[in-house]
Amino acid sequence: MQYQTPEMKLYIRDVSNKIIGASISIQNTIDLYVKANIEIEKVKNGNSISKTAIVNYAKVREKSTEFMIKKIDNQILNYLKNIKQDNIYRIRMEKNKEYIEKNKERQLEKIINNRLQMLFSNINQDLKMENSMQQGYKKRTYFFNQTKRARREEALKNRDVGLINWQEK
């Protein structure tokens, strides 16, 4: 309880007193503890009944009672600390779930974009292939639409294309 504000200390002490006042078993436990400490003090003093011994017994009673109340205070603080940690853990888990969901959405968007890009590139390749096939088809139709004589003349005209002329000077 040493790090709490004075208002919080008073509030916790009030709760502790209410708990003690509401439970007979807690009151009996505190009384037994106080009586045991007084008996220990009597044994230390040799069962003296002098004024100083009686003052010492009163101090022991106050210290023992205060010690037990501090124990209850610390249990309340520990309970509050556990609740706070549970809340923090729950909030972190919720944020983690949100992060995981956002990450899944991003990954799904990336996958969709990659698939669309692959689809578009496949479509472009198909279009290029189809265009080249149509060009080849046009050339073939042009060749087949010519007469036999026109084809022969075209072949004779292009027969030396791509050949090396070995008989130069």
C-alpha angles and dihedrals in degrees: 000000000000096000097049126103116254091250091053091048091053091047093050091045089052090051090048091051090049090051091049092047092049097050122063092190091057090048090051091048092051091047091050091050092049092047091049091052091048090051090050089052091048090053090050091051094042095247092299119176097195123130093255091051091051089049088049090051090052090050090049090050091052094045093048093047091047090048092054092046089051088052090055090045090052091049090053091048090048090051091050090047091052091050090050092049090048090052091048090048091048092049091049091050091050091050090047090052090049090050091049091049092049090047091050090050091050092049091048090050090050091050092049092048091049091049092048091049091049090048092050092047090049090049090050091049090048091050092049091048091048091049091050090047090050090049090051090047091051091052091049093048089049090051094046094045091059120091120252091255093050090050091051092050091049091050092049091048093051099036096102095046111120095011124118116239104230097178100070116139 
